Amino acid sequence: MEAVKVVKDIVYEEKTGDFGKLDLYLPGGEKCTALLIYFHGGGLEGGDKEDDRGIYQELAARGIVVVSANYRMYPLARYPQYIEDAAKAVAWGLCHVREQINYDRVVVGGISAGAYLSMMLHFQPRFLKESHVEESWIDGWIFDAGQPTVHYNILRERGQDTKAVRVDEAAPIYYLEGEAARVKKQSFLILVSDDDIPGRRRQNELLIDTMRTHQYEENQIDYRIMRGYQHTGYVNVKDEKGHYPYAEMVYEFIEEIKKKRSE
C-alpha cells in the first residue's frame, strides 16, 4: 500500500467556522481510481470528520482519495442547514480535488446521520443543484444505517416525539415518486445492522422496496445486513492483520462500479 498524505482543516465554507472544514486523504502514488466524499455520524448533534480516519487512511492507501467533511449540527443548526453544508462539501470536492490528483469515479456517502444527509442529497436533488452540482456527476452512493424517514433530531426540533415515524419534506423517502430513478447508472451500497436502532432495518428495507417500485434496477442496489452488530458497530472492527473489513467492503463496492461502467 502507498503512503497517504492527509491535508486537514481545509475550509469549504468560511461562514460556518470549524463546521465548514474538511480533511483530504490523498493516495501517495500517482494511481487514484475514485473520489469518495463521506459524512460522519452522530445524530446530527455529535461526531467529527476525523472519527473514522483509520478507514480513510486504508482507502487512500489503496488509491481512493477521500474527503471527510464536517457540517453544522444541533443545537446551533436547524433543518436543512446540515444538508446544505453537505451539498457544499460535495461541490468543493468536485471542484478542487482534481487540482491535487485525478480520478475516474465519484461516490458520496455517510454513516448514520451522514447517511441521512447523503440520502437527502440523492433523493431531493435541489440541494446539489443549489451548490451547482449535477447528480449525473456522481457514480455511486453509500447509505450506511441512515434514517430514510424524518430524522429523530428534526422531530425534536419540531417538539415532536423522537420515536415517531414521519414522512414529509424532511424525509428522503418522501421524494420517491414518478420518474425517481433519474440517473440509471448509479450504484447504491445500503447497510444496516441486524440489531440496529429499533425500526431502522425495516425503514431501510421499505426504502429499498420503494426504490424498486420507482424504476431503480435490481443490480443498482447492494443491500447488506451486518449480522451480529448493533447500530454501526461493525465500522471500526479490525481483522487479525489489523485491517478494517469495512474499508475493504467500501473498496470492493467502488471497484464494482468500474466493472458495471465497462459492461
Kinemage of the C-alpha trace (Angstrom):
@kinemage 1
@onewidth
@group {chain A} dominant
@subgroup {mainchain}
@vectorlist {calphas} color= white
{ca met a 1} P 0.000 0.000 0.000
{ca glu a 2} L 1.148 3.510 -0.831
{ca ala a 3} L 1.855 6.200 1.758
{ca val a 4} L -1.003 8.617 2.352
{ca lys a 5} L -0.918 12.397 2.501
{ca val a 6} L -3.505 13.982 4.784
{ca val a 7} L -4.431 17.656 4.435
{ca lys a 8} L -6.509 18.737 7.411
{ca asp a 9} L -8.969 21.545 8.046
{ca ile a 10} L -9.496 22.755 4.503
{ca val a 11} L -12.190 25.437 4.504
{ca tyr a 12} L -15.090 24.736 2.160
{ca glu a 13} L -17.478 27.262 3.766
{ca glu a 14} L -15.965 30.243 5.572
{ca lys a 15} L -19.193 31.408 7.223
{ca thr a 16} L -19.604 28.333 9.451
{ca gly a 17} L -16.214 28.179 11.190
{ca asp a 18} L -14.965 24.693 12.112
{ca phe a 19} L -18.213 23.175 10.828
{ca gly a 20} L -17.224 24.313 7.335
{ca lys a 21} L -13.953 22.372 7.230
{ca leu a 22} L -12.960 19.061 5.673
{ca asp a 23} L -9.987 16.705 5.601
{ca leu a 24} L -8.468 15.362 2.406
{ca tyr a 25} L -6.806 11.924 2.247
{ca leu a 26} L -4.603 11.636 -0.829
{ca pro a 27} L -3.019 8.439 -2.201
{ca gly a 28} L 0.747 8.699 -2.048
{ca gly a 29} L 1.366 7.419 -5.570
{ca glu a 30} L 0.065 8.570 -8.915
{ca lys a 31} L -2.613 5.875 -9.027
{ca cys a 32} L -6.044 7.102 -7.966
{ca thr a 33} L -9.196 5.324 -9.007
{ca ala a 34} L -12.003 7.230 -7.311
{ca leu a 35} L -13.115 10.112 -5.136
{ca leu a 36} L -15.129 9.282 -2.009
{ca ile a 37} L -16.895 12.150 -0.209
{ca tyr a 38} L -18.074 10.932 3.193
{ca phe a 39} L -20.048 12.346 6.123
{ca his a 40} L -19.679 11.249 9.751
{ca gly a 41} L -22.462 10.109 12.038
{ca gly a 42} L -23.558 11.356 15.433
{ca gly a 43} L -27.288 12.038 15.269
{ca leu a 44} L -26.821 15.495 13.699
{ca glu a 45} L -25.545 16.648 17.109
{ca gly a 46} L -22.154 14.964 17.537
{ca gly a 47} L -19.282 13.350 15.700
{ca asp a 48} L -16.404 14.759 13.706
{ca lys a 49} L -14.709 14.402 10.332
{ca glu a 50} L -11.815 12.532 11.992
{ca asp a 51} L -14.000 9.825 13.545
{ca asp a 52} L -13.164 7.101 11.010
{ca arg a 53} L -9.767 8.325 9.882
{ca gly a 54} L -8.248 4.830 10.045
{ca ile a 55} L -10.680 3.662 7.392
{ca tyr a 56} L -9.995 6.712 5.250
{ca gln a 57} L -6.260 6.055 5.550
{ca glu a 58} L -6.714 2.482 4.309
{ca leu a 59} L -8.884 3.553 1.388
{ca ala a 60} L -6.403 6.250 0.369
{ca ala a 61} L -3.560 3.736 0.581
{ca arg a 62} L -5.471 1.663 -1.974
{ca gly a 63} L -5.894 4.521 -4.423
{ca ile a 64} L -9.124 6.205 -3.338
{ca val a 65} L -8.955 9.891 -2.468
{ca val a 66} L -11.252 10.624 0.482
{ca val a 67} L -12.947 13.854 1.525
{ca ser a 68} L -14.276 13.721 5.094
{ca ala a 69} L -16.354 16.781 5.901
{ca asn a 70} L -17.806 18.422 8.967
{ca tyr a 71} L -21.197 20.137 8.849
{ca arg a 72} L -23.322 22.242 11.171
{ca met a 73} L -25.086 20.326 13.950
{ca tyr a 74} L -27.596 20.807 16.749
{ca pro a 75} L -28.033 22.858 18.876
{ca leu a 76} L -26.590 25.522 16.558
{ca ala a 77} L -28.066 24.183 13.317
{ca arg a 78} L -31.632 23.916 12.112
{ca tyr a 79} L -33.108 21.893 9.261
{ca pro a 80} L -31.956 21.987 6.446
{ca gln a 81} L -28.632 23.723 7.183
{ca tyr a 82} L -26.643 20.485 7.620
{ca ile a 83} L -27.921 19.199 4.263
{ca glu a 84} L -26.923 22.466 2.599
{ca asp a 85} L -23.460 22.112 4.162
{ca ala a 86} L -23.154 18.566 2.824
{ca ala a 87} L -24.016 19.776 -0.671
{ca lys a 88} L -21.342 22.484 -0.424
{ca ala a 89} L -18.764 19.908 0.683
{ca val a 90} L -19.610 17.757 -2.349
{ca ala a 91} L -19.281 20.820 -4.573
{ca trp a 92} L -15.861 21.597 -3.084
{ca gly a 93} L -14.677 18.054 -3.688
{ca leu a 94} L -15.804 18.042 -7.302
{ca cys a 95} L -14.321 21.488 -7.955
{ca his a 96} L -10.959 21.179 -6.188
{ca val a 97} L -9.732 17.603 -5.689
{ca arg a 98} L -8.551 17.359 -9.294
{ca glu a 99} L -6.165 20.217 -8.508
{ca gln a 100} L -4.331 17.617 -6.397
{ca ile a 101} L -4.969 14.291 -8.143
{ca asn a 102} L -7.091 12.800 -10.925
{ca tyr a 103} L -9.786 10.136 -10.535
{ca asp a 104} L -12.423 8.443 -12.690
{ca arg a 105} L -15.339 7.729 -10.325
{ca val a 106} L -17.225 9.690 -7.674
{ca val a 107} L -19.009 8.158 -4.681
{ca val a 108} L -20.856 10.114 -1.986
{ca gly a 109} L -21.966 8.593 1.280
{ca gly a 110} L -22.096 8.640 5.030
{ca ile a 111} L -22.835 6.727 8.177
{ca ser a 112} L -25.941 7.129 10.368
{ca ala a 113} L -26.664 10.895 10.368
{ca gly a 114} L -24.185 11.196 7.497
{ca ala a 115} L -26.197 8.610 5.586
{ca tyr a 116} L -29.344 10.680 6.178
{ca leu a 117} L -27.543 13.679 4.660
{ca ser a 118} L -26.439 11.584 1.683
{ca met a 119} L -29.958 10.223 1.180
{ca met a 120} L -31.343 13.751 1.125
{ca leu a 121} L -28.732 14.832 -1.425
{ca his a 122} L -29.740 11.996 -3.727
{ca phe a 123} L -33.498 11.869 -3.330
{ca gln a 124} L -34.013 15.656 -3.177
{ca pro a 125} L -31.550 16.939 -5.795
{ca arg a 126} L -32.355 20.613 -5.249
{ca phe a 127} L -29.672 20.703 -2.555
{ca leu a 128} L -26.986 19.664 -5.037
{ca lys a 129} L -28.356 21.972 -7.717
{ca glu a 130} L -28.212 24.928 -5.335
{ca ser a 131} L -24.489 24.193 -4.965
{ca his a 132} L -24.116 23.888 -8.767
{ca val a 133} L -23.639 20.112 -8.712
{ca glu a 134} L -25.301 17.827 -11.254
{ca glu a 135} L -26.217 14.458 -9.791
{ca ser a 136} L -25.124 12.792 -13.018
{ca trp a 137} L -21.549 13.571 -11.913
{ca ile a 138} L -21.929 11.044 -9.081
{ca asp a 139} L -21.488 7.337 -9.848
{ca gly a 140} L -22.473 5.786 -6.543
{ca trp a 141} L -23.906 6.324 -3.076
{ca ile a 142} L -23.297 4.708 0.329
{ca phe a 143} L -26.177 4.819 2.796
{ca asp a 144} L -24.853 3.225 6.000
{ca ala a 145} L -27.542 2.859 8.693
{ca gly a 146} L -29.305 6.048 7.658
{ca gln a 147} L -32.829 7.133 8.558
{ca pro a 148} L -34.989 7.438 5.421
{ca thr a 149} L -37.892 8.941 7.385
{ca val a 150} L -37.728 12.315 9.169
{ca his a 151} L -34.596 12.240 11.330
{ca tyr a 152} L -35.313 11.970 15.040
{ca asn a 153} L -33.466 15.199 15.860
{ca ile a 154} L -35.589 17.056 13.330
{ca leu a 155} L -38.607 15.708 15.205
{ca arg a 156} L -37.051 17.039 18.419
{ca glu a 157} L -36.552 20.421 16.750
{ca arg a 158} L -40.279 20.427 15.963
{ca gly a 159} L -41.224 19.459 19.509
{ca gln a 160} L -42.449 16.034 18.391
{ca asp a 161} L -41.881 12.542 19.752
{ca thr a 162} L -38.392 11.482 18.620
{ca lys a 163} L -39.553 7.855 18.320
{ca ala a 164} L -42.376 8.788 15.949
{ca val a 165} L -42.234 7.906 12.261
{ca arg a 166} L -42.934 10.839 9.966
{ca val a 167} L -42.673 11.138 6.203
{ca asp a 168} L -42.695 14.673 4.800
{ca glu a 169} L -40.308 17.106 3.082
{ca ala a 170} L -37.557 16.282 5.606
{ca ala a 171} L -37.685 12.548 4.803
{ca pro a 172} L -35.564 11.110 1.975
{ca ile a 173} L -38.225 8.511 1.113
{ca tyr a 174} L -40.785 11.304 0.613
{ca tyr a 175} L -39.227 12.199 -2.748
{ca leu a 176} L -39.627 8.775 -4.331
{ca glu a 177} L -42.366 9.331 -6.870
{ca gly a 178} L -42.778 9.396 -10.634
{ca glu a 179} L -39.516 9.013 -12.521
{ca ala a 180} L -37.472 8.655 -9.361
{ca ala a 181} L -34.546 6.797 -10.960
{ca arg a 182} L -33.120 9.890 -12.606
{ca val a 183} L -29.617 8.501 -13.058
{ca lys a 184} L -29.938 4.886 -14.154
{ca lys a 185} L -26.250 4.053 -13.979
{ca gln a 186} L -25.738 4.930 -10.312
{ca ser a 187} L -24.961 2.217 -7.766
{ca phe a 188} L -26.061 2.068 -4.124
{ca leu a 189} L -24.497 0.341 -1.124
{ca ile a 190} L -27.078 0.228 1.675
{ca leu a 191} L -26.030 -1.166 5.054
{ca val a 192} L -27.871 -1.843 8.297
{ca ser a 193} L -27.233 -3.956 11.405
{ca asp a 194} L -29.449 -6.885 12.300
{ca asp a 195} L -29.664 -5.365 15.818
{ca asp a 196} L -29.880 -1.728 14.752
{ca ile a 197} L -31.863 1.153 16.258
{ca pro a 198} L -35.489 -0.042 16.573
{ca gly a 199} L -37.187 0.276 13.190
{ca arg a 200} L -34.022 1.274 11.314
{ca arg a 201} L -33.664 -2.003 9.406
{ca arg a 202} L -37.318 -2.109 8.394
{ca gln a 203} L -37.248 1.532 7.313
{ca asn a 204} L -34.242 0.876 5.074
{ca glu a 205} L -35.956 -2.162 3.585
{ca leu a 206} L -39.028 -0.023 2.916
{ca leu a 207} L -36.759 2.496 1.199
{ca ile a 208} L -35.255 -0.231 -0.984
{ca asp a 209} L -38.674 -1.658 -1.879
{ca thr a 210} L -39.883 1.827 -2.771
{ca met a 211} L -36.792 2.444 -4.910
{ca arg a 212} L -37.513 -0.784 -6.800
{ca thr a 213} L -41.106 0.240 -7.477
{ca his a 214} L -39.835 3.522 -8.936
{ca gln a 215} L -37.609 2.099 -11.659
{ca tyr a 216} L -34.391 1.552 -9.692
{ca glu a 217} L -32.997 -1.673 -11.103
{ca glu a 218} L -32.083 -4.689 -9.009
{ca asn a 219} L -28.417 -4.586 -9.976
{ca gln a 220} L -28.106 -0.972 -8.835
{ca ile a 221} L -28.690 -1.830 -5.167
{ca asp a 222} L -26.260 -3.754 -2.967
{ca tyr a 223} L -28.098 -4.287 0.328
{ca arg a 224} L -26.195 -5.854 3.208
{ca ile a 225} L -27.378 -6.807 6.682
{ca met a 226} L -24.422 -6.673 9.068
{ca arg a 227} L -25.181 -9.579 11.360
{ca gly a 228} L -24.116 -9.725 14.984
{ca tyr a 229} L -23.830 -5.979 15.500
{ca gln a 230} L -25.749 -3.076 16.934
{ca his a 231} L -26.031 0.293 15.161
{ca thr a 232} L -22.806 0.830 13.100
{ca gly a 233} L -20.883 -1.465 15.461
{ca tyr a 234} L -19.106 -3.119 12.533
{ca val a 235} L -17.385 0.004 11.222
{ca asn a 236} L -14.219 0.143 13.330
{ca val a 237} L -13.736 -3.612 13.744
{ca lys a 238} L -10.278 -4.834 12.677
{ca asp a 239} L -9.295 -8.262 11.387
{ca glu a 240} L -6.389 -10.392 12.576
{ca lys a 241} L -3.994 -8.409 10.364
{ca gly a 242} L -5.111 -5.076 11.794
{ca his a 243} L -7.076 -4.029 8.723
{ca tyr a 244} L -10.650 -2.774 8.517
{ca pro a 245} L -13.088 -5.129 6.744
{ca tyr a 246} L -15.339 -2.073 6.386
{ca ala a 247} L -12.694 -0.348 4.249
{ca glu a 248} L -12.406 -3.495 2.132
{ca met a 249} L -16.186 -3.557 1.618
{ca val a 250} L -16.246 0.084 0.510
{ca tyr a 251} L -13.271 -0.508 -1.779
{ca glu a 252} L -14.943 -3.508 -3.415
{ca phe a 253} L -18.157 -1.534 -3.930
{ca ile a 254} L -16.249 1.250 -5.689
{ca glu a 255} L -14.378 -1.282 -7.834
{ca glu a 256} L -17.702 -2.908 -8.781
{ca ile a 257} L -18.877 0.452 -10.118
{ca lys a 258} L -15.962 0.391 -12.553
{ca lys a 259} L -16.968 -3.084 -13.773
{ca lys a 260} L -20.578 -2.013 -14.304
{ca arg a 261} L -19.496 1.018 -16.301
{ca ser a 262} L -17.422 -1.138 -18.620
{ca glu a 263} L -20.279 -3.559 -19.329
